[in-house]
Amino acid sequence: MSHADAVLQDDHGRTVLRFERSLSHPPERVWRFLTDWERLSAWHPTPFELEARPGGAVRYLSSGDAPGVPDGEVAEYDPPRVLAYTWGEDLLRWELQARGDGCLLVLTQTFDDRFKAARDAAGWHLCLDALAGLLDGREPESARDADGRPVGWDELNGAYEERFGIPADKATPPPG
């Protein structure tokens, strides 16, 4: 597991967390895992149903462990290349770029509270690992630590705090 997966950027004063993952699956297959509730529920922290059009509603469905998220709105919808939508106060943007027989997945999360960057990077890191595993036909890890967090989250969170220069006493704590 690489701890250098996420990059922190600035976009006109807002914080942007950026991931890039090379996947050995075509964009059309990956797209289904980004938009189909049943597939989403196996790896996404807040699976949803959406109206497949810009301006369409995004309805987040409870997945048990994750905190509730208010309904969002689709910002971009261009299958199987770009899906962007609001996630609370944040904007999630998924881009798929064909590469040979596979694709490059680029996830950006844009938000205001820089101090939550390490927490969210650790979470997305594990989610993207689960997505890649599902695409490859493996069941996702479901092991939890004594605090109820996915195994490996604490280590990743600490590594991202260090990488992003976020003091542990200022970092946004994990949900729950």
C-alpha positions as a Markdown table, in Angstrom:
| # | Residue | x | y | z |
|---|---|---|---|---|
| 1 | Met | 0.0 | 0.0 | 0.0 |
| 2 | Ser | 1.5 | 3.3 | -1.1 |
| 3 | His | 1.2 | 6.3 | 1.3 |
| 4 | Ala | 2.0 | 8.7 | -1.6 |
| 5 | Asp | -1.3 | 8.2 | -3.4 |
| 6 | Ala | -3.0 | 11.5 | -2.6 |
| 7 | Val | -1.8 | 15.0 | -3.6 |
| 8 | Leu | -3.0 | 18.1 | -1.9 |
| 9 | Gln | -3.6 | 21.1 | -4.1 |
| 10 | Asp | -5.1 | 24.6 | -3.9 |
| 11 | Asp | -7.9 | 25.9 | -6.2 |
| 12 | His | -8.6 | 29.6 | -5.6 |
| 13 | Gly | -8.5 | 29.1 | -1.8 |
| 14 | Arg | -10.3 | 25.8 | -1.7 |
| 15 | Thr | -8.4 | 22.6 | -0.9 |
| 16 | Val | -8.3 | 19.9 | -3.5 |
| 17 | Leu | -7.4 | 16.3 | -2.7 |
| 18 | Arg | -6.3 | 14.4 | -5.9 |
| 19 | Phe | -5.9 | 10.7 | -6.5 |
| 20 | Glu | -4.8 | 9.0 | -9.6 |
| 21 | Arg | -5.1 | 5.2 | -10.0 |
| 22 | Ser | -4.3 | 3.1 | -13.1 |
| 23 | Leu | -6.8 | 0.4 | -13.5 |
| 24 | Ser | -6.6 | -2.6 | -15.8 |
| 25 | His | -10.3 | -2.2 | -16.8 |
| 26 | Pro | -11.9 | -0.1 | -19.5 |
| 27 | Pro | -13.7 | 3.1 | -18.6 |
| 28 | Glu | -17.2 | 1.5 | -19.3 |
| 29 | Arg | -16.7 | -1.2 | -16.7 |
| 30 | Val | -15.3 | 1.2 | -14.1 |
| 31 | Trp | -18.2 | 3.7 | -14.8 |
| 32 | Arg | -20.7 | 1.0 | -13.6 |
| 33 | Phe | -18.9 | 0.9 | -10.3 |
| 34 | Leu | -19.1 | 4.7 | -10.0 |
| 35 | Thr | -22.9 | 4.9 | -10.8 |
| 36 | Asp | -24.7 | 1.7 | -9.9 |
| 37 | Trp | -25.9 | 1.6 | -6.3 |
| 38 | Glu | -25.4 | -2.1 | -5.8 |
| 39 | Arg | -21.7 | -1.9 | -7.0 |
| 40 | Leu | -21.2 | 1.4 | -5.1 |
| 41 | Ser | -22.5 | -0.1 | -1.8 |
| 42 | Ala | -19.6 | -2.6 | -1.9 |
| 43 | Trp | -16.8 | 0.1 | -1.8 |
| 44 | His | -18.2 | 3.7 | -1.5 |
| 45 | Pro | -18.6 | 5.2 | 2.0 |
| 46 | Thr | -22.0 | 6.8 | 1.1 |
| 47 | Pro | -23.6 | 4.9 | -1.8 |
| 48 | Phe | -26.2 | 6.9 | -3.8 |
| 49 | Glu | -28.7 | 6.9 | -6.5 |
| 50 | Leu | -28.6 | 9.8 | -9.0 |
| 51 | Glu | -30.6 | 11.4 | -11.8 |
| 52 | Ala | -28.2 | 10.9 | -14.7 |
| 53 | Arg | -27.9 | 14.5 | -15.9 |
| 54 | Pro | -26.2 | 17.8 | -14.9 |
| 55 | Gly | -28.5 | 19.4 | -12.3 |
| 56 | Gly | -30.0 | 16.0 | -11.3 |
| 57 | Ala | -30.5 | 15.0 | -7.7 |
| 58 | Val | -28.1 | 12.7 | -5.9 |
| 59 | Arg | -29.7 | 10.8 | -3.0 |
| 60 | Tyr | -27.3 | 9.2 | -0.5 |
| 61 | Leu | -28.5 | 6.0 | 1.1 |
| 62 | Ser | -27.5 | 4.9 | 4.5 |
| 63 | Ser | -24.8 | 2.3 | 4.6 |
| 64 | Gly | -24.7 | 1.8 | 8.3 |
| 65 | Asp | -21.2 | 2.9 | 9.3 |
| 66 | Ala | -21.1 | 6.2 | 7.4 |
| 67 | Pro | -22.7 | 9.4 | 8.7 |
| 68 | Gly | -25.7 | 10.7 | 6.8 |
| 69 | Val | -25.1 | 13.1 | 3.9 |
| 70 | Pro | -27.7 | 15.5 | 2.6 |
| 71 | Asp | -28.9 | 15.1 | -0.9 |
| 72 | Gly | -26.6 | 16.5 | -3.5 |
| 73 | Glu | -26.6 | 17.6 | -7.1 |
| 74 | Val | -24.9 | 16.3 | -10.2 |
| 75 | Ala | -22.4 | 18.9 | -11.5 |
| 76 | Glu | -21.1 | 17.0 | -14.5 |
| 77 | Tyr | -22.3 | 13.8 | -16.2 |
| 78 | Asp | -20.5 | 12.6 | -19.3 |
| 79 | Pro | -20.5 | 8.7 | -19.4 |
| 80 | Pro | -18.1 | 7.0 | -19.3 |
| 81 | Arg | -15.6 | 9.9 | -18.8 |
| 82 | Val | -16.7 | 12.3 | -16.1 |
| 83 | Leu | -19.0 | 12.2 | -13.1 |
| 84 | Ala | -19.0 | 15.1 | -10.6 |
| 85 | Tyr | -21.5 | 15.8 | -7.8 |
| 86 | Thr | -21.8 | 17.5 | -4.4 |
| 87 | Trp | -21.1 | 15.5 | -1.3 |
| 88 | Gly | -22.2 | 17.6 | 1.6 |
| 89 | Glu | -20.2 | 20.9 | 1.1 |
| 90 | Asp | -17.6 | 19.1 | -1.0 |
| 91 | Leu | -17.4 | 18.4 | -4.7 |
| 92 | Leu | -16.4 | 15.0 | -5.8 |
| 93 | Arg | -15.2 | 14.6 | -9.4 |
| 94 | Trp | -14.4 | 11.3 | -11.0 |
| 95 | Glu | -12.6 | 11.2 | -14.4 |
| 96 | Leu | -11.8 | 8.1 | -16.4 |
| 97 | Gln | -9.2 | 8.4 | -19.2 |
| 98 | Ala | -8.8 | 5.4 | -21.5 |
| 99 | Arg | -5.3 | 3.9 | -21.4 |
| 100 | Gly | -4.7 | 0.9 | -23.6 |
| 101 | Asp | -7.0 | -1.9 | -22.3 |
| 102 | Gly | -7.6 | -0.1 | -19.0 |
| 103 | Cys | -8.0 | 3.5 | -17.8 |
| 104 | Leu | -6.6 | 6.1 | -15.5 |
| 105 | Leu | -9.1 | 7.1 | -12.7 |
| 106 | Val | -8.6 | 10.6 | -11.3 |
| 107 | Leu | -10.6 | 11.5 | -8.2 |
| 108 | Thr | -10.6 | 15.0 | -6.9 |
| 109 | Gln | -12.4 | 16.2 | -3.8 |
| 110 | Thr | -12.7 | 19.9 | -3.4 |
| 111 | Phe | -13.5 | 21.4 | 0.1 |
| 112 | Asp | -12.9 | 24.3 | 2.4 |
| 113 | Asp | -11.5 | 22.7 | 5.7 |
| 114 | Arg | -7.8 | 21.9 | 4.9 |
| 115 | Phe | -7.6 | 20.1 | 8.3 |
| 116 | Lys | -9.8 | 17.3 | 7.1 |
| 117 | Ala | -7.5 | 16.4 | 4.2 |
| 118 | Ala | -5.6 | 13.6 | 5.9 |
| 119 | Arg | -8.7 | 12.0 | 7.3 |
| 120 | Asp | -10.5 | 12.1 | 3.9 |
| 121 | Ala | -7.3 | 11.0 | 2.0 |
| 122 | Ala | -7.0 | 7.9 | 4.3 |
| 123 | Gly | -10.6 | 7.1 | 3.7 |
| 124 | Trp | -10.5 | 7.5 | -0.1 |
| 125 | His | -7.2 | 5.6 | -0.2 |
| 126 | Leu | -8.9 | 2.6 | 1.4 |
| 127 | Cys | -12.1 | 3.0 | -0.8 |
| 128 | Leu | -10.0 | 3.1 | -4.0 |
| 129 | Asp | -8.1 | 0.0 | -2.9 |
| 130 | Ala | -11.5 | -1.7 | -2.4 |
| 131 | Leu | -12.8 | -0.5 | -5.8 |
| 132 | Ala | -9.6 | -1.8 | -7.5 |
| 133 | Gly | -10.0 | -5.1 | -5.7 |
| 134 | Leu | -13.7 | -5.5 | -6.7 |
| 135 | Leu | -12.9 | -4.7 | -10.3 |
| 136 | Asp | -10.2 | -7.4 | -10.2 |
| 137 | Gly | -12.8 | -9.9 | -8.7 |
| 138 | Arg | -11.7 | -9.8 | -5.1 |
| 139 | Glu | -14.0 | -9.2 | -2.1 |
| 140 | Pro | -13.2 | -6.0 | -0.2 |
| 141 | Glu | -11.6 | -6.1 | 3.2 |
| 142 | Ser | -14.2 | -5.5 | 6.0 |
| 143 | Ala | -12.0 | -5.8 | 9.0 |
| 144 | Arg | -12.4 | -3.1 | 11.6 |
| 145 | Asp | -10.0 | -2.0 | 14.4 |
| 146 | Ala | -11.1 | -1.6 | 18.1 |
| 147 | Asp | -12.3 | 2.0 | 17.3 |
| 148 | Gly | -14.5 | 0.7 | 14.5 |
| 149 | Arg | -12.4 | 2.1 | 11.7 |
| 150 | Pro | -11.2 | 0.1 | 8.7 |
| 151 | Val | -7.9 | -1.7 | 9.4 |
| 152 | Gly | -5.1 | 0.4 | 8.0 |
| 153 | Trp | -7.0 | 3.8 | 8.3 |
| 154 | Asp | -5.0 | 5.0 | 11.4 |
| 155 | Glu | -1.6 | 4.3 | 9.7 |
| 156 | Leu | -2.7 | 6.0 | 6.5 |
| 157 | Asn | -4.2 | 9.0 | 8.3 |
| 158 | Gly | -0.9 | 9.5 | 10.2 |
| 159 | Ala | 1.1 | 9.3 | 7.0 |
| 160 | Tyr | -1.2 | 11.8 | 5.3 |
| 161 | Glu | -1.1 | 14.2 | 8.2 |
| 162 | Glu | 2.7 | 14.1 | 8.0 |
| 163 | Arg | 2.8 | 14.4 | 4.2 |
| 164 | Phe | 0.3 | 17.3 | 4.2 |
| 165 | Gly | 1.9 | 19.1 | 7.2 |
| 166 | Ile | -1.3 | 18.8 | 9.3 |
| 167 | Pro | -0.5 | 18.7 | 13.1 |
| 168 | Ala | -2.4 | 15.9 | 14.7 |
| 169 | Asp | -3.9 | 18.3 | 17.3 |
| 170 | Lys | -5.5 | 20.4 | 14.5 |
| 171 | Ala | -6.6 | 17.5 | 12.2 |
| 172 | Thr | -10.3 | 16.8 | 11.8 |
| 173 | Pro | -11.0 | 13.6 | 13.8 |
| 174 | Pro | -12.6 | 10.6 | 12.1 |
| 175 | Pro | -16.4 | 10.4 | 12.0 |
| 176 | Gly | -18.2 | 8.5 | 14.7 |
